[in-house]
Amino acid sequence: MDKLAPHSELLLQQAKVIEAVIFASQKPVRARDLSAYLEDETQLPTVIAIIDERYGAYSGVELVRRDDAYAFRTKPEIAENLNIERQVERPLSRAAMEVLAIIAYHQPVTRAEIEEIRGISLSKGTMDILLEVGWIKPRGRRRTPGRPLTWGTSPGFLDHFGLESLDALPGMEELKSAGLLRKRQILGNLGEGPAQEDEAMEDVITDYVDDDLLEAAFDETEFADDEA
């Protein structure tokens, strides 16, 4: 019996359209962009559920959520059977990975705050690389004197590292138990105060991130200028 039968023909047709949009996109598609294809944007969760049903146990791909965006990805259990060769444009530097870590764990964060945490000036090229990779995006301006621009991670960051949301980022205890933190390191102390956070973030993430993840394929980046 067809599980999708109870749904109206209109919903099924809209599900096909949304499925095609997600499938054709090179990066996760935001929910608000998908809603533009629906007559009633409140039906998006139902449409997503319909699409998800189509990719069951016998499918090699699955629909995944990355923050507020959706994408099709290979199921983890068969990923090891695939061998894809890709040309690496250039590796990300240690400095870029440190900056990415600070942004991920402290967002929304300003350039000055990143420099304060690292204890070293931030070169413009470092931010340019992360923007070009598509892992960070503007998050609006801080309502303080000078209205500095703040930065946060993008759905592309979550997609690359296989995270459903920022809540899935490993905590200090997880990193310590995995042997990815040295004794003197504290990953932002995860809630124990800004002083300890600033002390720790200077070196930690490059010990956490696998070397294989230091290489990035470069895609076009979609910028957002929403208020934080």
C-alpha positions in Angstrom: 0.0 0.0 0.0 1.3 3.4 -0.9 2.1 5.4 2.2 1.7 8.7 0.3 -1.8 7.9 -0.8 -3.6 9.9 2.0 -1.9 13.1 0.9 -3.7 15.3 -1.6 -2.5 15.5 -5.2 -1.5 19.1 -4.7 0.8 18.2 -1.8 2.3 15.4 -3.7 3.0 17.7 -6.7 4.5 20.3 -4.4 6.7 17.6 -2.8 8.0 16.7 -6.3 8.9 20.3 -6.9 10.7 20.8 -3.6 12.5 17.5 -4.0 13.8 18.7 -7.4 14.9 22.0 -6.1 16.9 20.4 -3.3 18.3 17.7 -5.6 19.5 20.3 -8.2 21.2 22.6 -5.6 24.9 22.3 -5.0 24.5 23.4 -1.4 21.8 23.0 1.3 18.6 25.0 0.5 17.1 27.2 3.2 13.6 26.6 4.3 12.5 30.1 3.5 13.7 29.6 -0.1 11.8 26.3 -0.4 8.7 28.0 1.0 8.6 30.3 -2.0 7.6 27.2 -4.1 4.5 26.5 -2.0 1.1 28.0 -2.0 1.0 27.8 1.8 4.5 28.0 3.5 3.0 26.3 6.6 2.9 23.1 4.6 6.6 22.8 4.3 7.1 20.4 7.2 4.5 18.1 5.6 6.1 18.3 2.2 9.5 17.6 3.8 8.0 14.5 5.5 6.6 13.3 2.2 10.0 13.6 0.6 11.7 11.9 3.5 9.3 8.9 3.2 10.5 8.4 -0.4 14.0 7.7 0.7 13.6 4.7 3.0 15.7 1.6 3.8 16.3 0.7 0.1 17.7 4.1 -0.9 21.4 5.0 -0.9 20.6 8.7 -0.2 18.7 10.5 2.5 17.3 14.0 3.1 19.2 15.7 5.9 18.6 19.0 7.7 21.5 21.4 8.2 20.2 24.1 10.6 17.5 25.8 8.6 18.4 24.2 5.3 17.9 20.8 3.6 20.1 18.7 1.3 20.4 15.2 -0.1 23.4 13.2 1.1 24.8 9.7 0.8 23.8 7.5 3.7 26.7 7.1 6.1 26.6 3.3 6.0 27.4 3.2 2.2 29.7 6.2 2.0 32.8 4.1 2.6 31.9 2.2 -0.6 32.3 5.3 -2.7 35.6 6.5 -3.9 35.4 10.0 -5.3 38.5 11.8 -6.6 38.5 15.6 -6.4 41.0 18.3 -7.1 42.0 20.2 -4.0 42.5 23.9 -4.8 44.5 24.7 -1.6 44.5 23.8 2.0 43.2 25.9 4.8 45.8 27.3 7.1 46.0 26.6 10.8 45.1 30.3 11.4 42.0 29.9 9.3 40.9 26.8 11.3 41.5 28.6 14.6 39.3 31.5 13.4 36.6 29.1 12.2 36.6 27.5 15.6 36.3 30.8 17.4 33.4 31.8 15.1 31.7 28.4 15.6 31.8 28.4 19.4 31.4 32.2 20.0 29.0 33.4 17.3 27.9 36.0 16.6 31.4 37.4 17.1 33.1 40.5 15.7 36.5 40.7 14.1 37.9 42.5 17.2 36.6 39.8 19.5 38.3 37.1 17.3 41.6 39.0 17.5 41.2 39.4 21.3 40.6 35.6 21.8 43.5 34.6 19.5 45.8 37.3 20.9 47.0 38.2 17.5 45.9 40.5 14.6 43.7 38.8 12.0 44.7 39.2 8.4 42.0 40.0 5.9 43.0 37.0 3.8 42.0 34.6 6.6 38.4 35.8 6.6 38.4 35.9 2.8 39.3 32.2 2.6 36.5 31.1 5.0 34.0 33.2 3.0 35.2 31.7 -0.2 34.9 28.2 1.1 31.4 29.1 2.3 31.7 28.2 5.9 31.0 31.6 7.5 28.6 34.5 6.7 27.8 38.0 8.1 25.3 37.9 10.9 24.3 41.6 11.1 25.8 44.5 13.0 26.3 44.7 16.8 24.2 47.5 18.4 27.2 49.0 20.0 29.3 52.1 19.1 30.7 51.7 15.6 28.1 49.0 14.9 30.8 46.3 14.1 29.8 43.5 11.7 29.4 40.1 13.4 30.1 36.7 11.9 28.7 33.2 12.3 28.9 29.9 10.6 26.8 29.0 7.5 24.7 25.9 6.6 27.7 25.0 4.4 29.8 24.6 7.6 27.3 22.3 9.1 27.0 20.3 5.9 30.8 19.9 5.5 31.3 18.6 9.0 28.1 16.5 9.1 26.3 18.5 11.8 22.6 18.9 12.0 22.8 22.0 14.1 25.3 24.0 16.2 24.1 22.0 19.2 25.9 19.0 17.7 29.3 20.7 18.1 31.4 18.6 20.5 31.7 19.9 24.0 34.8 20.1 26.1 34.3 16.7 27.8 33.8 15.0 24.4 37.0 16.5 23.1 38.9 15.6 26.2 37.6 12.0 26.2 38.6 11.6 22.5 42.1 12.8 23.4 41.8 15.9 21.2 42.5 18.4 23.9 45.8 18.9 25.7 45.6 19.2 29.5 46.3 22.9 29.4 43.5 23.6 26.8 40.0 24.5 27.6 37.6 25.0 24.7 36.1 28.3 25.7 35.4 26.6 29.0 31.9 26.1 27.6 30.0 28.3 29.9 32.5 29.0 32.7 33.1 32.7 31.8 34.7 34.8 29.1 38.1 35.1 30.7 38.6 31.3 30.5 37.1 31.2 27.1 39.6 33.7 25.7 42.5 31.8 27.1 41.5 28.5 25.5 40.4 29.3 22.0 43.9 30.3 20.7 45.1 26.8 19.9 42.3 24.3 20.4 40.4 23.6 17.2 43.3 22.6 15.0 43.9 19.8 17.5 40.2 18.9 17.2 39.8 19.0 13.5 41.1 16.1 11.5 43.9 17.0 9.0 41.7 15.6 6.2 39.2 18.4 6.9 41.8 21.1 6.3 41.3 20.8 2.5 38.2 22.6 1.1 36.5 22.6 -2.3 35.7 26.2 -3.2 32.1 27.1 -4.0 30.2 30.4 -4.5 29.1 31.8 -1.1 25.7 33.3 -0.5 25.9 36.2 1.9 23.2 37.2 4.4 23.0 40.5 6.1 20.4 39.7 8.7 20.5 41.2 12.1 22.0 39.0 14.7 
